[in-house]
Every structure is written in structure tokens, then in C-alpha cells.
């Protein structure tokens, strides 16, 4: 999936989500970023001369992303994602 990341990607939120890796599902906490109102769980970052850019990431279904309190920086994801790292 090709994503046109903005020049400065801000990660001010975190998301707890189930991830399936090698047939095993486990809970993971990742950075959560929004690009044009679309949510992405960032699993790893690439550090370039222009700054930090998401390297491995998964787009999340906005309907499955839950946020209990507007002041809270943590979200939970109620769907399982497949680990893009293999």
C-alpha cells in the first residue's frame, strides 16, 4: 500500500490492537497516526535526514477504532490486523 506521508508525521497517540504474526494473535501497542483523517498503526519507523517516516504500518478501519475519552491519548482497535513484517 502506497501512502503519501506528510513531510512531518506527528505521533501523539497510541493504539492497542490485536496482531496476527505467524499464525499467532497477540496484543501490541503501537504509535497511531492520522493522515487525511485515515488512521494507521505504525509498527516501525525509518529515520531519514528529513526526519522520522513510518516504515512498517497498517491502515486501520476507522469504525473499529475506539476512543473512550477525548482527552485520552490511547485508543483501542477492535479488529485483528495481519503483521506486514511477515
Buried (B, 14 or more C-beta within 10 A) or exposed (E): EEBEEEEEBEBEBBBBBBBEBEEEEEEBEBBBBBBEEEBBBBBEBEEEEEEBBBBBBBEBEEEBBEEEEEEEEEBBBEEEBEBBEE
